[in-house]
Amino acid sequence: MTTHADSLKTTTPTLAQLTTIGVGGAVGRFIEPQSEEEFIAAVRDADAAGSPLLVIGGGSNLLIADEPFHGVVVRDKRQGISVLDDDAHAGANASVVAIVAQAGVNWDDFVDFCVVSGFSGVEGLSGVPGSVGASVVQNIGAYGQEVASTVSSVRIFDRESGSIRQLDRDDMRFGYRSSALKSSMYSAPAVPSGDYFPTPRYVVLSVTFALRRNGTDEVAFGQLAKALGVAVGERMPIADIRRAVLKVRAAKGMLEDPGRYLLPLMRGCKNFHIVADALSANSLASREQPANMNDEAGSQPNLNRHSCGSFFMNPILTKAQAEKLPPDAPRFDATLPDGEPGVKTSAAWLIDHAGFHKGYKVRPDAKAGLSTLHTLALTNRGGAKASDVAELARAIQNGVEAKFGIRLVPEPVVVGMDLR
Ligand SMILES: Cc1cc2nc3c(=O)[nH]c(=O)nc-3n(C[C@H](O)[C@H](O)[C@H](O)COP(=O)(O)OP(=O)(O)OC[C@H]3O[C@@H](n4cnc5c(N)ncnc54)[C@H](O)[C@@H]3O)c2cc1C
C-alpha cells in the first residue's frame, strides 16, 4: 500500500550530507514535508510502521554512526514566519510582539528577520546553525541569551497520544541546554530512552516567540561587549549586536560552512541572500588570515566549521564535587537536575587542562581533531568517519575523567554509538 509519506519521498541522501560535521551513513527513507499535515503524516506513518524516526533540522547537533540508518529521516521544509496581530496578542504590553515561526525555518534566518524588523531578544543567538524546531529542544544559548527567555509557546505533535497540543513555556521545563522535549529522549545523561530516540516524543510544529519592539538590547556578555567597545549591560542597536556576534563567532570557527547551502540537497533550507552574505564574509575572513596559511586550518579555514559546535556540555557539579577542582577552575552558580544549587564549570577549561589543546588529534594523520580555534569543537578535518569523531570524543572523555574525575557528556544527539 502506498502511504501519504511515500508520495513525498525524494532521493535518499546520506547523513554525512545532512549534517554539519559531515559524517554518518546512508538513510533508509528521506521525506521533506511541505505542510504541517504532511509533516504529521510522515511522523505518524513512521511510528505506525515501527521505523526508527529522525526528524532533522539543520543537522548541526547530530553525530550519527557510519552504518546505514534503517529508518525514516524527515526534514520540515516550511520556512514561514508571521507576526501576529498586535492588538490580540500584545495585550496591555504594546512593546511586545508575538511572532510565529514554523519548525523548519532556519534559525539564523529567523534572527535576521527579527533584527531587520527591530524586534529584540534573539540577536545574541545570531549564527547558531539549525532550525527553529530544534532551537527549543536543547534551549540554544550564546552570548548571554537563551531561546527559552523569548519562547511563549510551542505547538507540538505528541507521538504518544497522536494529538496536536500547545506547550506553554512552563510546560517546556527549559534548563541549561535542556527541555522537556530533550528529556523525553533520555533515561539518564547520554543514555537514550527506549521509546523516543533520536527524535523527541513531542515533535515541534511551530514556535511562538514574544520579542520586544525597541530595536536595542543590553549587551549581556563580556566578550561581546569587548568586540563592541562598550561595557556589559550597555544598550546597543540590535543590528550592531548581531554584526558583532557574527564576527566573534567567525573568529572562533563557530559558524557553519555556508558552502553547504549550495548543494542541491540543501536548496530552500536557508534564505539565499543570507547565504550569499555569509559566503562573502567567509571568503573575506580567509583572506584576512594570511599568517595562518601554513597550517591546515589556515589553508582550509572551513575545516574548523565542520563540527557540531560545542561537543561537550559544561558539567554541573555538586558543591562537594566542585571543591575537588583546582582553585583556578571556572565556577558559576547553577542548578542541579534535582533543583538543588550546584556549580557549573567549563568543559573547555577541563579539556585544555587535561592536555587536549586546540588542534589536538589522537594521531597526526587522524581525520578528526579539535578545532584549531576552539577547544570545545570536535571537527571533521576532511574525510573523517563518525568512528573517527567518536574515537576523539572518547579520548577526551577518558583523559578528563582520569585527571578531574568528571565524565563529560556530549551535547549533540549521538545516534548508533555509545559516548556515555
Ligand atoms: C558551528 C556550530 C555552532 C553552534 N553553536 C551553538 C551555540 O552557540 N549554542 C547552542 O546552543 N548550540 C550551538 N550549536 C548546536 C546546534 O546549532 C543547535 O543545537 C541547533 O539548535 C540544532 O538545530 P538543528 O536544526 O541543526 O538540529 P538537528 O541537529 O537537526 O537535530 C537535533 C535534535 O533536535 C531534534 N529536532 C530537530 N527538529 C525537530 C523538531 N521539529 N521537533 C522535535 N525535535 C526536532 C532532532 O530529532 C534531534 O534530536 C552549534 C552547532 C554548530 C555546528
The ligand as a Tripos MOL2 file, in Angstrom:
@<TRIPOS>MOLECULE
LIG
   53    58     1     0     0
SMALL
NO_CHARGES

@<TRIPOS>ATOM
      1 C1         29.2610   25.6920   14.1990 C.3       1 LIG1
      2 C2         28.2000   25.4100   15.2420 C.ar      1 LIG1
      3 C3         27.9770   26.3240   16.2610 C.ar      1 LIG1
      4 C4         26.9930   26.0810   17.2240 C.ar      1 LIG1
      5 N1         26.7880   26.9990   18.2180 N.ar      1 LIG1
      6 C5         25.8210   26.7940   19.1460 C.ar      1 LIG1
      7 C6         25.5940   27.7520   20.1750 C.ar      1 LIG1
      8 O1         26.2270   28.7900   20.2360 O.2       1 LIG1
      9 N2         24.6430   27.4880   21.0950 N.ar      1 LIG1
     10 C7         23.8740   26.3460   21.0430 C.ar      1 LIG1
     11 O2         23.0230   26.1740   21.9140 O.2       1 LIG1
     12 N3         24.0740   25.4200   20.0770 N.ar      1 LIG1
     13 C8         25.0220   25.6160   19.1250 C.ar      1 LIG1
     14 N4         25.2330   24.6730   18.1500 N.ar      1 LIG1
     15 C9         24.4400   23.4350   18.1460 C.3       1 LIG1
     16 C10        23.2200   23.4930   17.1820 C.3       1 LIG1
     17 O3         23.3400   24.5230   16.2520 O.3       1 LIG1
     18 C11        21.9110   23.6590   17.9380 C.3       1 LIG1
     19 O4         21.7350   22.6190   18.8480 O.3       1 LIG1
     20 C12        20.6910   23.6680   16.9910 C.3       1 LIG1
     21 O5         19.5460   24.0400   17.6930 O.3       1 LIG1
     22 C13        20.4620   22.3410   16.2950 C.3       1 LIG1
     23 O6         19.4720   22.5640   15.3330 O.3       1 LIG1
     24 P1         19.2860   21.5920   14.1180 P.3       1 LIG1
     25 O7         18.0720   22.0150   13.3800 O.co2     1 LIG1
     26 O8         20.5150   21.5230   13.3150 O.co2     1 LIG1
     27 O9         19.0170   20.2230   14.8720 O.3       1 LIG1
     28 P2         19.4070   18.7540   14.3560 P.3       1 LIG1
     29 O10        20.8600   18.5640   14.5600 O.co2     1 LIG1
     30 O11        18.8690   18.5260   13.0150 O.co2     1 LIG1
     31 O12        18.6120   17.8680   15.4340 O.3       1 LIG1
     32 C14        18.9730   17.8690   16.7950 C.3       1 LIG1
     33 C15        17.8670   17.2170   17.6190 C.3       1 LIG1
     34 O13        16.6970   18.0250   17.5230 O.3       1 LIG1
     35 C16        15.6060   17.2130   17.0530 C.3       1 LIG1
     36 N5         14.7190   18.0130   16.2180 N.ar      1 LIG1
     37 C17        15.0100   18.6850   15.0850 C.ar      1 LIG1
     38 N6         13.8920   19.2860   14.6210 N.ar      1 LIG1
     39 C18        12.8890   18.9730   15.4760 C.ar      1 LIG1
     40 C19        11.5040   19.2600   15.5320 C.ar      1 LIG1
     41 N7         10.8840   19.9810   14.6060 N.pl3     1 LIG1
     42 N8         10.7850   18.7470   16.5670 N.ar      1 LIG1
     43 C20        11.3780   17.9850   17.5230 C.ar      1 LIG1
     44 N9         12.6770   17.6650   17.5030 N.ar      1 LIG1
     45 C21        13.4220   18.1570   16.4940 C.ar      1 LIG1
     46 C22        16.2470   16.0900   16.2760 C.3       1 LIG1
     47 O14        15.3780   14.9860   16.1750 O.3       1 LIG1
     48 C23        17.4680   15.8240   17.1200 C.3       1 LIG1
     49 O15        17.1330   15.0390   18.2370 O.3       1 LIG1
     50 C24        26.2160   24.8890   17.1650 C.ar      1 LIG1
     51 C25        26.4410   23.9840   16.1220 C.ar      1 LIG1
     52 C26        27.4350   24.2340   15.1660 C.ar      1 LIG1
     53 C27        27.6340   23.2530   14.0550 C.3       1 LIG1
@<TRIPOS>BOND
     1     1     2 1
     2     2     3 ar
     3     2    52 ar
     4     3     4 ar
     5     4     5 ar
     6     4    50 ar
     7     5     6 ar
     8     6     7 ar
     9     6    13 1
    10     7     8 2
    11     7     9 ar
    12     9    10 ar
    13    10    11 2
    14    10    12 ar
    15    12    13 ar
    16    13    14 ar
    17    14    15 1
    18    14    50 ar
    19    15    16 1
    20    16    17 1
    21    16    18 1
    22    18    19 1
    23    18    20 1
    24    20    21 1
    25    20    22 1
    26    22    23 1
    27    23    24 1
    28    24    25 2
    29    24    26 1
    30    24    27 1
    31    27    28 1
    32    28    29 2
    33    28    30 1
    34    28    31 1
    35    31    32 1
    36    32    33 1
    37    33    34 1
    38    33    48 1
    39    34    35 1
    40    35    36 1
    41    35    46 1
    42    36    37 ar
    43    36    45 ar
    44    37    38 ar
    45    38    39 ar
    46    39    40 ar
    47    39    45 ar
    48    40    41 1
    49    40    42 ar
    50    42    43 ar
    51    43    44 ar
    52    44    45 ar
    53    46    47 1
    54    46    48 1
    55    48    49 1
    56    50    51 ar
    57    51    52 ar
    58    52    53 1
@<TRIPOS>SUBSTRUCTURE
     1 LIG1         1 GROUP 0 **** ****
